[in-house]
């Protein structure tokens, strides 16, 4: 697994050096050095609840698209986003993507109460096998732009996995329908992603991310399937971002509005943790994983 490999990137005309050890380094830093593995182990040790099933697509393939909030809730959140932020900007040429905090506590807690119940709560519990909490949150607006105008944030729209703990979930809660903006998210399942990790692509340099994996897959004989998820209003894409290759599909005809939530295991239920760490959570709009000084 430690042999360097070379791939000629047809998108840039330059060679990419693929180092399979990048996966081991990234996983060691997040899981061991930053203590997320021991946090998960302790959360498992004290867990009292059990999921009713363990065969969810989230577990089998690493991703799913599920309804999480009502259209009324989505409309309320979208109205808040527009009145508190977007309508006050008066930008003639907005950037390709913007992120804002959801600092209204009543709205934030109401959102979580609506999401973390029933099947969705059971699905998350089935994955972590423990309680869980929110680590970060942001409201994201993505605008349609031409390929040449995409800024550095466009790296999220090329194939990648997040440099994140093994046991981490992300929810992308959509506030408007994919039919309105013609955007979405593409995912590759855990099994096929593992093959790309083994050749050193997944945690390679950000500038080496690819929009098209076909030539890379052909060179290294990797069979893979790309699944496009196009959520309706109130649905969320829930996935394992460090274990699943994914890429955003740029909206083609209007802005895409969503809420980005990051979850990690916790020794106590999310309500207590969010009450305790509310300010840190809602202001972590850049999805940062802090080094854990104590077990969450």
N, C-alpha and C positions, 0 to 999 in steps of 0.2 A: 504493500500500500504506500510505501514511502518513496517510490520512484517518480522523479519529475517527468512531466509529460508536456508536449508542445502542441498547441492547436492554432492554426492560422485563422484569425478572425475575419470572415468575409465582410463584416460590417465596417471595419476600420482599415482592413488591409495589413494589419500588424499581427505578429505572433503573440500568443498568450502562453505564459509558463504556468502550468497547472501543478500545484504542489498538494498532494493528498494530506500532508501533515497539517495543512491549515485547518482542516476539520477538527483534528485532535486538539490543536492549540486553542481554537475558539471554544470548544466544549469544555476543556479543562479550565479556562479562565472564568467562564460564566458559572459552571456547575461547582467547581471546587474552590478556586481562589475567591470568588465573590459569594460563596456559601449558599447558593440556591439549591444544591443537591442535599445539603444537610438540613436546610429548611423543609424540603419536601419529605425527607426521612422522618423528621420530628413530627410534621403534620400527619403523616401516616400513622405514627406511633400513638398519637392521642385521638385519632379520628373515631367518632362515635356513630356517624351515619354511613349507610351503605346504599349504593345505587340499586335500582330495581332491575337493571339489565346492563349488559356490557357489550352489546353487539351494534351499537350506534355507528353510522357511517363515519362520524368524527373519530371513533376508535379504529375502525377497520382501515379507512383510507386516509384519514388525517384532516378531513374537511367536510362541511355540510352547509346547506342553506336552509334556514328555518325561520318561521315567523316569531317575532319576539315582542313587538309592541303594536298597538292599534294604529290605524291611520290617523285618528284624532290626536294621539300622543305625538306621532311623527309631525303632524301639522303644527302642533304647539311648539315643538322643539325647533322646527324650521323657522317659524315666525320669530322665535326668540333669537335665533342666529342672525336673521336679517335685520331685525330692529336694533339689536344691541351692537352689532358689528358691521354688517355689510352695507346697510343704508347710511351709515355715518362716514363711510370712506370716500365716496365720490371719486372713485378711480376711473379714469378714462380707459386705461389699459391695465387691468388687474393681472397679477402674476398667474402662472399656470396652476398654482396650488397655494392655498392658505390654510392655516390652522389657528383655531381660537379655543380658549378655555371655556368650559361650562361651569361657571363659578356660582350660578344660582343654585343654592343648596337644595331647595324644595324641588326644583326641576330634576336635579341630578339624582337625589334619593328616590324620587318617584320613578325615574327611568330605570334604576337598578331594581326596585321592587317589582316592576312590571316584567323585567327580563328574567330575573333569577327566581323562577318559580316553575312548578310542573315539570314538563319534559326537558326544558332547557337546563333547569337546575340539576335534574337527574343525569343529563348528558355530561355536564361539567363534573359532577361528583363521580361519575363513572370513569372519567379520564384521570382526574387527580387522585381518586380514592381517598379524598380528605376534603375538609373545608377549603375555601378559597377566598381571595380578596382581589380588589381592583388595585393595580399598581400605577396605571396611567389612564388618562382620558383626554380626548381632544375632539373638537368639531372641525371637520375637514371639508373644504370646498375645492373642487377640481374643475377647471374650466377647459372647454375645447380649445386646443391650439394646434398649429401645424407642427410637424416633426422638427423642423429647423428651429422653432422657437422654444422648444422644451428646455427648461433650466436644469440645474443640478438635481432638483427634487424629482426629476424624471427618472432617476435610477430606480424608483419604486415601480416603474412601468416596464422594467426589464426583468428577466428571470432571475430570481434570487430566493434565498431563505434568510430569515432574520437572524442576526447574531444575538441569540437569546437563550435562556436556560432550556434544557430538554423539556421540562414540564412547565409549559407556558401556553396559554391560549389567547388568541386575539379574536375580538368580535368587531365586525364592520357593520354597524346598524344603519341601514339606508333610509334616508328621510324623503327621498323621491324615487320614483319608479325608473328602472333601467330603460323602459320604453320612452321616457322623456329625454334622456341624455345619451342613450345608445352606448353606454359604457358598461364595465363589468370587471370581474376578476377571474383570471385563469389559474388553475391549480393542477399540480402533478402529484399523484398519490405518494404515500410514504415509501412504499417499496421501490418505486422507480426513482424517487428523489435520492434514496440511499446509493444508487448506482452513480449518480452525478456527484455525490459526496466523495465516493471512493476514488474518482479520478481527479479530485481537487478543484472542481468548478464552483461548488456551492458557496464557499466562504472566501472566494478569490477577491482580488482588489475590486473596489466598486466600479472603477473605470472599465473593467473587463466583463461586466455583465452584458448578456446578449438578449436581443429582442426575439431571435429565432434560434432554437436549439437543434434544428434538424441536422445541420452539418456536424455539430459536435456529437450528437447521438449516433450519427452514421459512422464517424471516425472510430468511436469507441464501442460500437455495436451495442447500443443501449436502446432497448424497446421502451417506449414511454407513450402515455396518453395524456393529452391536454384537455382539461374540462373547463368550459366557460360557464361561470355562474353569473346570472343576470337577475339580481334580486328585485322584487316588487317593494313598494313602500311598506315599511314596517318589518321587513325581513332582514336577517343578519347573516353574513357569511361568518361562520365560526370555524377556526382552523388552528392547526399546530404550526405556527410560523417558522420555527427552527427546524422542523422535520418535513416540511412540505415546500417544494419549489412553487412560487407563485409570482404573478405579475398583474399589475392593473392594466385594464384596457381603457385608453383615453376616451372620455365622453366626446361624442361627435357632433352633437347639435344643441347642447345646453349644459349648464353646470350640474355636477353631481354633488349632492349633499349627504354626508354621513357622519356618524359618531364612531370614533375609534376607541375601543376599550381593551386594555391588557390585563390578563388575570394570571395569578400565581397561586400556588398552594398556601394555605394558612392553617395555623393551629386552632384559631377561633373563627366563628362565622363572620361573613363579610360585613354585616351591619356594624358590628363592634369595631372592626378594623377601619371602616370608612369613616365612622364618627371620630375615631381617634386620629386618623391621618388625612382628613378631608382636604386641607389646604395643600399638602404635598401632592396628593393624587391629582387634583384638578389643575394644578399648575405644572404638572409633568406632561406638557403637551408634545414634547419631543420623544416620547416613548423611551426614556432613559431607564436603564436597570442599575440602581445604586448598589454599591457593595453593602451587603447585609452585615451590620454590626451585631445585631441580635436576631434570633429566629423570629420571623413574622408571626 
